[in-house]
Amino acid sequence: MKPTTLFALAAPFFASSVSATCLSQNDASTLANNFGKLVSAYSQKLANQTFTAGFIDYSESVNTLMDNGGTAPKALLGETFASRADFESASSQTPAVPFTVKNLWCKPLRAWYAES
């Protein structure tokens, strides 16, 4: 996911505590943990609470998996999900994957997470 996309999707969700340059440590942690919950136990309610309606996701790793296991080519640097609805549709059909936030770094306009 591009860092700017992550910030853009998080800003409306955490509007009261987002500064002009960075999510607070608490908000970044909440966002990373919510993303982990969506990967490990998908919930449309949580997806709607976490992502804006205009959510767009870019993930080279997910595109690689989709390209290798899918029925059509997937551009490595292209959009992974063009909307929250696309994300919800794909996620609701995907088996749960174990996910643990191991560490969190917050830098201006970026929230990064590490998964196991």
Biopython code that builds the backbone (N, CA, C, O; Angstrom):
import numpy as np
from Bio.PDB.StructureBuilder import StructureBuilder

atoms = [
    (1, "MET", "N", (0.852, -1.161, 0.000)),
    (1, "MET", "CA", (0.000, 0.000, 0.000)),
    (1, "MET", "C", (0.897, 1.223, 0.000)),
    (1, "MET", "O", (1.836, 1.283, 0.794)),
    (2, "LYS", "N", (0.646, 2.196, -0.857)),
    (2, "LYS", "CA", (1.431, 3.414, -0.869)),
    (2, "LYS", "C", (1.186, 4.190, 0.416)),
    (2, "LYS", "O", (0.048, 4.272, 0.877)),
    (3, "PRO", "N", (2.245, 4.766, 1.008)),
    (3, "PRO", "CA", (2.072, 5.502, 2.253)),
    (3, "PRO", "C", (1.042, 6.614, 2.159)),
    (3, "PRO", "O", (0.281, 6.830, 3.102)),
    (4, "THR", "N", (1.005, 7.325, 1.036)),
    (4, "THR", "CA", (0.029, 8.405, 0.910)),
    (4, "THR", "C", (-1.387, 7.869, 0.897)),
    (4, "THR", "O", (-2.301, 8.525, 1.397)),
    (5, "THR", "N", (-1.587, 6.689, 0.334)),
    (5, "THR", "CA", (-2.908, 6.075, 0.345)),
    (5, "THR", "C", (-3.302, 5.721, 1.765)),
    (5, "THR", "O", (-4.448, 5.926, 2.167)),
    (6, "LEU", "N", (-2.354, 5.187, 2.528)),
    (6, "LEU", "CA", (-2.622, 4.826, 3.915)),
    (6, "LEU", "C", (-3.023, 6.053, 4.709)),
    (6, "LEU", "O", (-3.983, 6.010, 5.478)),
    (7, "PHE", "N", (-2.289, 7.159, 4.530)),
    (7, "PHE", "CA", (-2.624, 8.388, 5.235)),
    (7, "PHE", "C", (-3.995, 8.902, 4.797)),
    (7, "PHE", "O", (-4.798, 9.324, 5.628)),
    (8, "ALA", "N", (-4.258, 8.864, 3.497)),
    (8, "ALA", "CA", (-5.533, 9.365, 2.985)),
    (8, "ALA", "C", (-6.707, 8.552, 3.515)),
    (8, "ALA", "O", (-7.752, 9.118, 3.837)),
    (9, "LEU", "N", (-6.554, 7.253, 3.607)),
    (9, "LEU", "CA", (-7.663, 6.435, 4.093)),
    (9, "LEU", "C", (-7.832, 6.587, 5.593)),
    (9, "LEU", "O", (-8.935, 6.417, 6.113)),
    (10, "ALA", "N", (-6.765, 6.902, 6.286)),
    (10, "ALA", "CA", (-6.848, 7.029, 7.735)),
    (10, "ALA", "C", (-7.331, 8.395, 8.184)),
    (10, "ALA", "O", (-7.954, 8.511, 9.239)),
    (11, "ALA", "N", (-7.058, 9.427, 7.407)),
    (11, "ALA", "CA", (-7.363, 10.786, 7.833)),
    (11, "ALA", "C", (-8.820, 10.994, 8.233)),
    (11, "ALA", "O", (-9.068, 11.536, 9.310)),
    (12, "PRO", "N", (-9.799, 10.590, 7.418)),
    (12, "PRO", "CA", (-11.183, 10.804, 7.840)),
    (12, "PRO", "C", (-11.557, 9.962, 9.064)),
    (12, "PRO", "O", (-12.383, 10.381, 9.875)),
    (13, "PHE", "N", (-10.955, 8.788, 9.197)),
    (13, "PHE", "CA", (-11.272, 7.902, 10.312)),
    (13, "PHE", "C", (-10.776, 8.475, 11.633)),
    (13, "PHE", "O", (-11.407, 8.300, 12.675)),
    (14, "PHE", "N", (-9.634, 9.163, 11.575)),
    (14, "PHE", "CA", (-9.021, 9.719, 12.769)),
    (14, "PHE", "C", (-8.948, 11.239, 12.686)),
    (14, "PHE", "O", (-7.988, 11.838, 13.172)),
    (15, "ALA", "N", (-9.936, 11.863, 12.087)),
    (15, "ALA", "CA", (-9.886, 13.289, 11.783)),
    (15, "ALA", "C", (-9.594, 14.156, 13.000)),
    (15, "ALA", "O", (-8.931, 15.185, 12.867)),
    (16, "SER", "N", (-10.061, 13.780, 14.157)),
    (16, "SER", "CA", (-9.871, 14.625, 15.327)),
    (16, "SER", "C", (-8.437, 14.637, 15.836)),
    (16, "SER", "O", (-8.055, 15.563, 16.552)),
    (17, "SER", "N", (-7.631, 13.632, 15.488)),
    (17, "SER", "CA", (-6.296, 13.573, 16.071)),
    (17, "SER", "C", (-5.176, 13.469, 15.046)),
    (17, "SER", "O", (-4.039, 13.171, 15.413)),
    (18, "VAL", "N", (-5.469, 13.707, 13.767)),
    (18, "VAL", "CA", (-4.442, 13.646, 12.738)),
    (18, "VAL", "C", (-3.823, 15.026, 12.592)),
    (18, "VAL", "O", (-4.533, 16.004, 12.362)),
    (19, "SER", "N", (-2.505, 15.110, 12.724)),
    (19, "SER", "CA", (-1.831, 16.380, 12.508)),
    (19, "SER", "C", (-1.588, 16.547, 11.018)),
    (19, "SER", "O", (-1.888, 15.653, 10.226)),
    (20, "ALA", "N", (-1.048, 17.686, 10.643)),
    (20, "ALA", "CA", (-0.782, 17.949, 9.228)),
    (20, "ALA", "C", (0.343, 17.077, 8.693)),
    (20, "ALA", "O", (0.484, 16.938, 7.478)),
    (21, "THR", "N", (1.158, 16.480, 9.580)),
    (21, "THR", "CA", (2.314, 15.740, 9.107)),
    (21, "THR", "C", (2.320, 14.258, 9.452)),
    (21, "THR", "O", (3.016, 13.485, 8.794)),
    (22, "CYS", "N", (1.575, 13.845, 10.451)),
    (22, "CYS", "CA", (1.676, 12.443, 10.850)),
    (22, "CYS", "C", (0.475, 12.018, 11.682)),
    (22, "CYS", "O", (-0.132, 12.827, 12.384)),
    (23, "LEU", "N", (0.148, 10.746, 11.591)),
    (23, "LEU", "CA", (-0.824, 10.166, 12.514)),
    (23, "LEU", "C", (-0.183, 10.124, 13.887)),
    (23, "LEU", "O", (1.036, 9.985, 13.996)),
    (24, "SER", "N", (-0.971, 10.242, 14.922)),
    (24, "SER", "CA", (-0.408, 10.041, 16.258)),
    (24, "SER", "C", (0.009, 8.577, 16.383)),
    (24, "SER", "O", (-0.459, 7.733, 15.619)),
    (25, "GLN", "N", (0.869, 8.277, 17.322)),
    (25, "GLN", "CA", (1.306, 6.896, 17.542)),
    (25, "GLN", "C", (0.103, 6.000, 17.838)),
    (25, "GLN", "O", (0.033, 4.871, 17.352)),
    (26, "ASN", "N", (-0.836, 6.497, 18.629)),
    (26, "ASN", "CA", (-2.029, 5.732, 18.981)),
    (26, "ASN", "C", (-2.889, 5.457, 17.744)),
    (26, "ASN", "O", (-3.355, 4.334, 17.550)),
    (27, "ASP", "N", (-3.099, 6.481, 16.906)),
    (27, "ASP", "CA", (-3.914, 6.305, 15.701)),
    (27, "ASP", "C", (-3.239, 5.369, 14.701)),
    (27, "ASP", "O", (-3.903, 4.547, 14.069)),
    (28, "ALA", "N", (-1.910, 5.494, 14.558)),
    (28, "ALA", "CA", (-1.172, 4.596, 13.663)),
    (28, "ALA", "C", (-1.286, 3.154, 14.148)),
    (28, "ALA", "O", (-1.438, 2.234, 13.345)),
    (29, "SER", "N", (-1.213, 2.961, 15.461)),
    (29, "SER", "CA", (-1.354, 1.624, 16.035)),
    (29, "SER", "C", (-2.758, 1.067, 15.789)),
    (29, "SER", "O", (-2.914, -0.101, 15.432)),
    (30, "THR", "N", (-3.770, 1.902, 15.980)),
    (30, "THR", "CA", (-5.150, 1.468, 15.733)),
    (30, "THR", "C", (-5.332, 1.075, 14.268)),
    (30, "THR", "O", (-5.938, 0.046, 13.971)),
    (31, "LEU", "N", (-4.812, 1.886, 13.360)),
    (31, "LEU", "CA", (-4.935, 1.590, 11.935)),
    (31, "LEU", "C", (-4.237, 0.280, 11.581)),
    (31, "LEU", "O", (-4.802, -0.551, 10.870)),
    (32, "ALA", "N", (-3.009, 0.091, 12.072)),
    (32, "ALA", "CA", (-2.269, -1.150, 11.789)),
    (32, "ALA", "C", (-2.994, -2.360, 12.364)),
    (32, "ALA", "O", (-3.101, -3.392, 11.702)),
    (33, "ASN", "N", (-3.490, -2.239, 13.587)),
    (33, "ASN", "CA", (-4.212, -3.359, 14.199)),
    (33, "ASN", "C", (-5.530, -3.645, 13.486)),
    (33, "ASN", "O", (-5.903, -4.807, 13.325)),
    (34, "ASN", "N", (-6.238, -2.601, 13.058)),
    (34, "ASN", "CA", (-7.472, -2.824, 12.293)),
    (34, "ASN", "C", (-7.177, -3.530, 10.982)),
    (34, "ASN", "O", (-7.909, -4.436, 10.584)),
    (35, "PHE", "N", (-6.097, -3.117, 10.299)),
    (35, "PHE", "CA", (-5.725, -3.788, 9.058)),
    (35, "PHE", "C", (-5.424, -5.257, 9.331)),
    (35, "PHE", "O", (-5.846, -6.129, 8.572)),
    (36, "GLY", "N", (-4.695, -5.535, 10.414)),
    (36, "GLY", "CA", (-4.398, -6.919, 10.785)),
    (36, "GLY", "C", (-5.651, -7.720, 11.053)),
    (36, "GLY", "O", (-5.747, -8.883, 10.659)),
    (37, "LYS", "N", (-6.618, -7.103, 11.725)),
    (37, "LYS", "CA", (-7.893, -7.786, 11.984)),
    (37, "LYS", "C", (-8.622, -8.091, 10.682)),
    (37, "LYS", "O", (-9.259, -9.137, 10.555)),
    (38, "LEU", "N", (-8.529, -7.182, 9.715)),
    (38, "LEU", "CA", (-9.196, -7.418, 8.430)),
    (38, "LEU", "C", (-8.545, -8.575, 7.671)),
    (38, "LEU", "O", (-9.228, -9.308, 6.955)),
    (39, "VAL", "N", (-7.251, -8.740, 7.821)),
    (39, "VAL", "CA", (-6.542, -9.837, 7.157)),
    (39, "VAL", "C", (-6.807, -11.156, 7.878)),
    (39, "VAL", "O", (-6.973, -12.193, 7.235)),
    (40, "SER", "N", (-6.846, -11.122, 9.211)),
    (40, "SER", "CA", (-6.962, -12.370, 9.963)),
    (40, "SER", "C", (-8.402, -12.794, 10.252)),
    (40, "SER", "O", (-8.659, -13.973, 10.494)),
    (41, "ALA", "N", (-9.334, -11.853, 10.231)),
    (41, "ALA", "CA", (-10.748, -12.178, 10.495)),
    (41, "ALA", "C", (-11.608, -11.082, 9.866)),
    (41, "ALA", "O", (-12.123, -10.206, 10.560)),
    (42, "TYR", "N", (-11.754, -11.146, 8.548)),
    (42, "TYR", "CA", (-12.421, -10.078, 7.798)),
    (42, "TYR", "C", (-13.823, -9.773, 8.330)),
    (42, "TYR", "O", (-14.590, -10.675, 8.664)),
    (43, "SER", "N", (-14.133, -8.483, 8.399)),
    (43, "SER", "CA", (-15.449, -8.007, 8.802)),
    (43, "SER", "C", (-15.790, -6.776, 7.955)),
    (43, "SER", "O", (-15.031, -5.807, 7.936)),
    (44, "GLN", "N", (-16.914, -6.814, 7.263)),
    (44, "GLN", "CA", (-17.316, -5.665, 6.455)),
    (44, "GLN", "C", (-17.530, -4.435, 7.334)),
    (44, "GLN", "O", (-17.205, -3.319, 6.929)),
    (45, "LYS", "N", (-18.071, -4.631, 8.524)),
    (45, "LYS", "CA", (-18.289, -3.511, 9.442)),
    (45, "LYS", "C", (-16.953, -2.826, 9.767)),
    (45, "LYS", "O", (-16.862, -1.599, 9.727)),
    (46, "LEU", "N", (-15.920, -3.615, 10.088)),
    (46, "LEU", "CA", (-14.618, -3.038, 10.396)),
    (46, "LEU", "C", (-13.994, -2.393, 9.160)),
    (46, "LEU", "O", (-13.358, -1.345, 9.268)),
    (47, "ALA", "N", (-14.166, -3.000, 7.995)),
    (47, "ALA", "CA", (-13.647, -2.399, 6.757)),
    (47, "ALA", "C", (-14.278, -1.031, 6.531)),
    (47, "ALA", "O", (-13.587, -0.081, 6.163)),
    (48, "ASN", "N", (-15.572, -0.928, 6.748)),
    (48, "ASN", "CA", (-16.257, 0.351, 6.562)),
    (48, "ASN", "C", (-15.833, 1.381, 7.600)),
    (48, "ASN", "O", (-15.823, 2.577, 7.313)),
    (49, "GLN", "N", (-15.487, 0.937, 8.794)),
    (49, "GLN", "CA", (-15.024, 1.849, 9.843)),
    (49, "GLN", "C", (-13.584, 2.296, 9.607)),
    (49, "GLN", "O", (-13.204, 3.399, 9.999)),
    (50, "THR", "N", (-12.793, 1.453, 8.974)),
    (50, "THR", "CA", (-11.366, 1.709, 8.814)),
    (50, "THR", "C", (-11.039, 2.462, 7.534)),
    (50, "THR", "O", (-10.200, 3.363, 7.546)),
    (51, "PHE", "N", (-11.683, 2.109, 6.439)),
    (51, "PHE", "CA", (-11.346, 2.676, 5.133)),
    (51, "PHE", "C", (-12.427, 3.638, 4.655)),
    (51, "PHE", "O", (-13.616, 3.414, 4.883)),
    (52, "THR", "N", (-12.005, 4.705, 3.992)),
    (52, "THR", "CA", (-12.956, 5.646, 3.410)),
    (52, "THR", "C", (-13.604, 5.022, 2.176)),
    (52, "THR", "O", (-13.098, 4.042, 1.629)),
    (53, "ALA", "N", (-14.710, 5.587, 1.751)),
    (53, "ALA", "CA", (-15.389, 5.084, 0.547)),
    (53, "ALA", "C", (-14.486, 5.216, -0.675)),
    (53, "ALA", "O", (-14.590, 4.416, -1.605)),
    (54, "GLY", "N", (-13.601, 6.213, -0.688)),
    (54, "GLY", "CA", (-12.690, 6.424, -1.812)),
    (54, "GLY", "C", (-11.370, 5.683, -1.689)),
    (54, "GLY", "O", (-10.408, 6.004, -2.387)),
    (55, "PHE", "N", (-11.317, 4.695, -0.806)),
    (55, "PHE", "CA", (-10.111, 3.903, -0.568)),
    (55, "PHE", "C", (-9.594, 3.280, -1.858)),
    (55, "PHE", "O", (-10.364, 2.696, -2.622)),
    (56, "ILE", "N", (-8.290, 3.403, -2.100)),
    (56, "ILE", "CA", (-7.590, 2.733, -3.203)),
    (56, "ILE", "C", (-6.344, 2.108, -2.592)),
    (56, "ILE", "O", (-5.635, 2.759, -1.826)),
    (57, "ASP", "N", (-6.075, 0.854, -2.925)),
    (57, "ASP", "CA", (-4.943, 0.147, -2.339)),
    (57, "ASP", "C", (-3.926, -0.202, -3.413)),
    (57, "ASP", "O", (-4.287, -0.623, -4.512)),
    (58, "TYR", "N", (-2.658, -0.025, -3.089)),
    (58, "TYR", "CA", (-1.539, -0.424, -3.935)),
    (58, "TYR", "C", (-0.656, -1.347, -3.107)),
    (58, "TYR", "O", (-0.167, -0.946, -2.052)),
    (59, "SER", "N", (-0.446, -2.563, -3.562)),
    (59, "SER", "CA", (0.417, -3.494, -2.845)),
    (59, "SER", "C", (1.103, -4.411, -3.848)),
    (59, "SER", "O", (0.469, -5.271, -4.460)),
    (60, "GLU", "N", (2.403, -4.216, -4.003)),
    (60, "GLU", "CA", (3.150, -5.054, -4.939)),
    (60, "GLU", "C", (3.091, -6.528, -4.529)),
    (60, "GLU", "O", (2.991, -7.408, -5.383)),
    (61, "SER", "N", (3.154, -6.794, -3.222)),
    (61, "SER", "CA", (3.148, -8.190, -2.777)),
    (61, "SER", "C", (1.802, -8.850, -3.063)),
    (61, "SER", "O", (1.762, -9.994, -3.515)),
    (62, "VAL", "N", (0.713, -8.152, -2.808)),
    (62, "VAL", "CA", (-0.608, -8.726, -3.090)),
    (62, "VAL", "C", (-0.804, -8.862, -4.598)),
    (62, "VAL", "O", (-1.368, -9.856, -5.055)),
    (63, "ASN", "N", (-0.350, -7.885, -5.374)),
    (63, "ASN", "CA", (-0.456, -7.987, -6.836)),
    (63, "ASN", "C", (0.316, -9.190, -7.358)),
    (63, "ASN", "O", (-0.133, -9.865, -8.284)),
    (64, "THR", "N", (1.476, -9.461, -6.766)),
    (64, "THR", "CA", (2.265, -10.634, -7.171)),
    (64, "THR", "C", (1.496, -11.919, -6.898)),
    (64, "THR", "O", (1.440, -12.807, -7.750)),
    (65, "LEU", "N", (0.904, -12.020, -5.712)),
    (65, "LEU", "CA", (0.115, -13.203, -5.379)),
    (65, "LEU", "C", (-1.079, -13.358, -6.312)),
    (65, "LEU", "O", (-1.382, -14.460, -6.770)),
    (66, "MET", "N", (-1.756, -12.239, -6.592)),
    (66, "MET", "CA", (-2.917, -12.288, -7.480)),
    (66, "MET", "C", (-2.506, -12.652, -8.903)),
    (66, "MET", "O", (-3.226, -13.376, -9.590)),
    (67, "ASP", "N", (-1.357, -12.154, -9.349)),
    (67, "ASP", "CA", (-0.873, -12.442, -10.699)),
    (67, "ASP", "C", (-0.495, -13.911, -10.836)),
    (67, "ASP", "O", (-0.769, -14.530, -11.865)),
    (68, "ASN", "N", (0.130, -14.470, -9.809)),
    (68, "ASN", "CA", (0.563, -15.867, -9.863)),
    (68, "ASN", "C", (-0.580, -16.859, -9.708)),
    (68, "ASN", "O", (-0.516, -17.966, -10.243)),
    (69, "GLY", "N", (-1.615, -16.478, -8.987)),
    (69, "GLY", "CA", (-2.690, -17.425, -8.727)),
    (69, "GLY", "C", (-4.002, -17.078, -9.415)),
    (69, "GLY", "O", (-4.983, -17.813, -9.306)),
    (70, "GLY", "N", (-4.013, -15.963, -10.118)),
    (70, "GLY", "CA", (-5.261, -15.510, -10.726)),
    (70, "GLY", "C", (-5.450, -15.992, -12.147)),
    (70, "GLY", "O", (-4.622, -16.713, -12.703)),
    (71, "THR", "N", (-6.546, -15.577, -12.706)),
    (71, "THR", "CA", (-6.881, -15.994, -14.074)),
    (71, "THR", "C", (-6.497, -14.948, -15.106)),
    (71, "THR", "O", (-6.567, -15.212, -16.306)),
    (72, "ALA", "N", (-6.088, -13.748, -14.655)),
    (72, "ALA", "CA", (-5.695, -12.681, -15.576)),
    (72, "ALA", "C", (-4.426, -12.011, -15.049)),
    (72, "ALA", "O", (-4.191, -11.996, -13.840)),
    (73, "PRO", "N", (-3.609, -11.458, -15.942)),
    (73, "PRO", "CA", (-2.394, -10.773, -15.491)),
    (73, "PRO", "C", (-2.729, -9.589, -14.573)),
    (73, "PRO", "O", (-3.748, -8.920, -14.746)),
    (74, "LYS", "N", (-1.862, -9.351, -13.612)),
    (74, "LYS", "CA", (-2.026, -8.240, -12.665)),
    (74, "LYS", "C", (-0.732, -7.430, -12.682)),
    (74, "LYS", "O", (0.338, -7.976, -12.414)),
    (75, "ALA", "N", (-0.813, -6.148, -12.991)),
    (75, "ALA", "CA", (0.374, -5.286, -13.048)),
    (75, "ALA", "C", (0.972, -5.124, -11.656)),
    (75, "ALA", "O", (0.261, -4.791, -10.708)),
    (76, "LEU", "N", (2.257, -5.355, -11.532)),
    (76, "LEU", "CA", (2.935, -5.291, -10.248)),
    (76, "LEU", "C", (2.749, -3.939, -9.560)),
    (76, "LEU", "O", (2.518, -3.892, -8.351)),
    (77, "LEU", "N", (2.844, -2.854, -10.300)),
    (77, "LEU", "CA", (2.759, -1.524, -9.715)),
    (77, "LEU", "C", (1.371, -0.899, -9.858)),
    (77, "LEU", "O", (1.177, 0.270, -9.524)),
    (78, "GLY", "N", (0.428, -1.660, -10.344)),
    (78, "GLY", "CA", (-0.925, -1.136, -10.527)),
    (78, "GLY", "C", (-1.742, -1.169, -9.253)),
    (78, "GLY", "O", (-1.294, -1.666, -8.220)),
    (79, "GLU", "N", (-2.946, -0.632, -9.343)),
    (79, "GLU", "CA", (-3.868, -0.677, -8.211)),
    (79, "GLU", "C", (-4.160, -2.122, -7.850)),
    (79, "GLU", "O", (-4.352, -2.969, -8.723)),
    (80, "THR", "N", (-4.193, -2.389, -6.566)),
    (80, "THR", "CA", (-4.573, -3.712, -6.086)),
    (80, "THR", "C", (-6.092, -3.764, -5.964)),
    (80, "THR", "O", (-6.741, -4.695, -6.441)),
    (81, "PHE", "N", (-6.640, -2.745, -5.314)),
    (81, "PHE", "CA", (-8.092, -2.609, -5.181)),
    (81, "PHE", "C", (-8.447, -1.176, -5.528)),
    (81, "PHE", "O", (-7.928, -0.244, -4.913)),
    (82, "ALA", "N", (-9.321, -0.986, -6.501)),
    (82, "ALA", "CA", (-9.681, 0.346, -6.986)),
    (82, "ALA", "C", (-10.684, 1.054, -6.084)),
    (82, "ALA", "O", (-10.942, 2.245, -6.259)),
    (83, "SER", "N", (-11.250, 0.332, -5.122)),
    (83, "SER", "CA", (-12.236, 0.937, -4.226)),
    (83, "SER", "C", (-12.376, 0.081, -2.966)),
    (83, "SER", "O", (-11.902, -1.054, -2.908)),
    (84, "ARG", "N", (-13.026, 0.644, -1.979)),
    (84, "ARG", "CA", (-13.313, -0.133, -0.762)),
    (84, "ARG", "C", (-14.194, -1.322, -1.121)),
    (84, "ARG", "O", (-14.018, -2.409, -0.572)),
    (85, "ALA", "N", (-15.133, -1.130, -2.029)),
    (85, "ALA", "CA", (-16.015, -2.233, -2.442)),
    (85, "ALA", "C", (-15.211, -3.377, -3.058)),
    (85, "ALA", "O", (-15.499, -4.545, -2.794)),
    (86, "ASP", "N", (-14.202, -3.055, -3.881)),
    (86, "ASP", "CA", (-13.340, -4.101, -4.455)),
    (86, "ASP", "C", (-12.577, -4.844, -3.357)),
    (86, "ASP", "O", (-12.472, -6.070, -3.381)),
    (87, "PHE", "N", (-12.045, -4.083, -2.394)),
    (87, "PHE", "CA", (-11.334, -4.688, -1.268)),
    (87, "PHE", "C", (-12.274, -5.607, -0.493)),
    (87, "PHE", "O", (-11.911, -6.738, -0.168)),
    (88, "GLU", "N", (-13.480, -5.127, -0.197)),
    (88, "GLU", "CA", (-14.442, -5.915, 0.576)),
    (88, "GLU", "C", (-14.836, -7.189, -0.160)),
    (88, "GLU", "O", (-14.938, -8.254, 0.449)),
    (89, "SER", "N", (-15.056, -7.082, -1.457)),
    (89, "SER", "CA", (-15.440, -8.256, -2.242)),
    (89, "SER", "C", (-14.348, -9.320, -2.220)),
    (89, "SER", "O", (-14.623, -10.497, -1.986)),
    (90, "ALA", "N", (-13.120, -8.902, -2.462)),
    (90, "ALA", "CA", (-12.010, -9.863, -2.469)),
    (90, "ALA", "C", (-11.736, -10.412, -1.073)),
    (90, "ALA", "O", (-11.506, -11.610, -0.910)),
    (91, "SER", "N", (-11.760, -9.546, -0.074)),
    (91, "SER", "CA", (-11.437, -9.968, 1.290)),
    (91, "SER", "C", (-12.469, -10.925, 1.866)),
    (91, "SER", "O", (-12.131, -11.825, 2.636)),
    (92, "SER", "N", (-13.716, -10.731, 1.495)),
    (92, "SER", "CA", (-14.770, -11.598, 2.020)),
    (92, "SER", "C", (-14.680, -13.016, 1.456)),
    (92, "SER", "O", (-15.284, -13.938, 2.004)),
    (93, "GLN", "N", (-13.933, -13.197, 0.367)),
    (93, "GLN", "CA", (-13.797, -14.504, -0.263)),
    (93, "GLN", "C", (-12.434, -15.149, 0.006)),
    (93, "GLN", "O", (-12.152, -16.243, -0.484)),
    (94, "THR", "N", (-11.598, -14.470, 0.780)),
    (94, "THR", "CA", (-10.239, -14.930, 1.032)),
    (94, "THR", "C", (-10.144, -15.581, 2.411)),
    (94, "THR", "O", (-10.673, -15.039, 3.383)),
    (95, "PRO", "N", (-9.482, -16.726, 2.511)),
    (95, "PRO", "CA", (-9.316, -17.349, 3.832)),
    (95, "PRO", "C", (-8.525, -16.429, 4.770)),
    (95, "PRO", "O", (-7.691, -15.639, 4.328)),
    (96, "ALA", "N", (-8.798, -16.544, 6.044)),
    (96, "ALA", "CA", (-8.079, -15.759, 7.052)),
    (96, "ALA", "C", (-6.594, -16.112, 7.037)),
    (96, "ALA", "O", (-6.219, -17.261, 6.802)),
    (97, "VAL", "N", (-5.766, -15.120, 7.287)),
    (97, "VAL", "CA", (-4.318, -15.291, 7.333)),
    (97, "VAL", "C", (-3.836, -14.804, 8.692)),
    (97, "VAL", "O", (-4.201, -13.704, 9.106)),
    (98, "PRO", "N", (-3.027, -15.589, 9.399)),
    (98, "PRO", "CA", (-2.511, -15.110, 10.683)),
    (98, "PRO", "C", (-1.755, -13.793, 10.507)),
    (98, "PRO", "O", (-0.965, -13.649, 9.574)),
    (99, "PHE", "N", (-1.990, -12.859, 11.379)),
    (99, "PHE", "CA", (-1.379, -11.528, 11.266)),
    (99, "PHE", "C", (-1.125, -10.987, 12.658)),
    (99, "PHE", "O", (-2.028, -10.957, 13.494)),
    (100, "THR", "N", (0.108, -10.557, 12.907)),
    (100, "THR", "CA", (0.471, -9.946, 14.176)),
    (100, "THR", "C", (1.289, -8.707, 13.894)),
    (100, "THR", "O", (2.259, -8.768, 13.139)),
    (101, "VAL", "N", (0.922, -7.587, 14.482)),
    (101, "VAL", "CA", (1.735, -6.381, 14.360)),
    (101, "VAL", "C", (2.936, -6.567, 15.276)),
    (101, "VAL", "O", (2.780, -6.719, 16.488)),
    (102, "LYS", "N", (4.132, -6.557, 14.700)),
    (102, "LYS", "CA", (5.360, -6.775, 15.459)),
    (102, "LYS", "C", (5.990, -5.458, 15.905)),
    (102, "LYS", "O", (6.574, -5.373, 16.985)),
    (103, "ASN", "N", (5.866, -4.442, 15.068)),
    (103, "ASN", "CA", (6.465, -3.159, 15.373)),
    (103, "ASN", "C", (5.763, -2.109, 14.527)),
    (103, "ASN", "O", (5.132, -2.434, 13.521)),
    (104, "LEU", "N", (5.870, -0.871, 14.929)),
    (104, "LEU", "CA", (5.197, 0.216, 14.232)),
    (104, "LEU", "C", (6.115, 1.420, 14.220)),
    (104, "LEU", "O", (6.653, 1.820, 15.252)),
    (105, "TRP", "N", (6.287, 1.996, 13.034)),
    (105, "TRP", "CA", (7.084, 3.198, 12.891)),
    (105, "TRP", "C", (6.174, 4.273, 12.343)),
    (105, "TRP", "O", (5.393, 4.010, 11.428)),
    (106, "CYS", "N", (6.254, 5.451, 12.867)),
    (106, "CYS", "CA", (5.455, 6.558, 12.357)),
    (106, "CYS", "C", (6.401, 7.656, 11.913)),
    (106, "CYS", "O", (7.197, 8.167, 12.700)),
    (107, "LYS", "N", (6.303, 8.007, 10.659)),
    (107, "LYS", "CA", (7.101, 9.087, 10.077)),
    (107, "LYS", "C", (6.128, 10.053, 9.405)),
    (107, "LYS", "O", (4.982, 9.681, 9.152)),
    (108, "PRO", "N", (6.547, 11.265, 9.115)),
    (108, "PRO", "CA", (5.636, 12.215, 8.473)),
    (108, "PRO", "C", (4.936, 11.606, 7.251)),
    (108, "PRO", "O", (5.578, 11.106, 6.328)),
    (109, "LEU", "N", (3.613, 11.663, 7.277)),
    (109, "LEU", "CA", (2.735, 11.169, 6.208)),
    (109, "LEU", "C", (2.861, 9.679, 5.937)),
    (109, "LEU", "O", (2.451, 9.204, 4.878)),
    (110, "ARG", "N", (3.426, 8.939, 6.885)),
    (110, "ARG", "CA", (3.576, 7.503, 6.687)),
    (110, "ARG", "C", (3.268, 6.760, 7.978)),
    (110, "ARG", "O", (3.625, 7.217, 9.063)),
    (111, "ALA", "N", (2.618, 5.638, 7.861)),
    (111, "ALA", "CA", (2.459, 4.719, 8.993)),
    (111, "ALA", "C", (2.859, 3.354, 8.450)),
    (111, "ALA", "O", (2.226, 2.857, 7.518)),
    (112, "TRP", "N", (3.866, 2.754, 8.997)),
    (112, "TRP", "CA", (4.362, 1.469, 8.512)),
    (112, "TRP", "C", (4.090, 0.407, 9.547)),
    (112, "TRP", "O", (4.093, 0.692, 10.744)),
    (113, "TYR", "N", (3.855, -0.808, 9.107)),
    (113, "TYR", "CA", (3.650, -1.921, 10.018)),
    (113, "TYR", "C", (4.483, -3.092, 9.548)),
    (113, "TYR", "O", (4.889, -3.164, 8.388)),
    (114, "ALA", "N", (4.726, -3.990, 10.451)),
    (114, "ALA", "CA", (5.433, -5.225, 10.122)),
    (114, "ALA", "C", (4.531, -6.379, 10.475)),
    (114, "ALA", "O", (3.888, -6.375, 11.525)),
    (115, "GLU", "N", (4.478, -7.366, 9.608)),
    (115, "GLU", "CA", (3.633, -8.524, 9.885)),
    (115, "GLU", "C", (4.480, -9.773, 9.998)),
    (115, "GLU", "O", (5.616, -9.822, 9.525)),
    (116, "SER", "N", (3.908, -10.779, 10.633)),
    (116, "SER", "CA", (4.641, -12.042, 10.753)),
    (116, "SER", "C", (4.203, -12.989, 9.675)),
    (116, "SER", "O", (4.701, -14.112, 9.600)),
]
sb = StructureBuilder()
sb.init_structure("model")
sb.init_model(0)
sb.init_chain("A")
sb.init_seg("    ")
for serial, (resi, resn, name, xyz) in enumerate(atoms, 1):
    if name == "N":
        sb.init_residue(resn, " ", resi, " ")
    sb.init_atom(name, np.array(xyz, "f"), 0.0, 1.0, " ", f" {name:<3s}", serial, name[0])
structure = sb.get_structure()
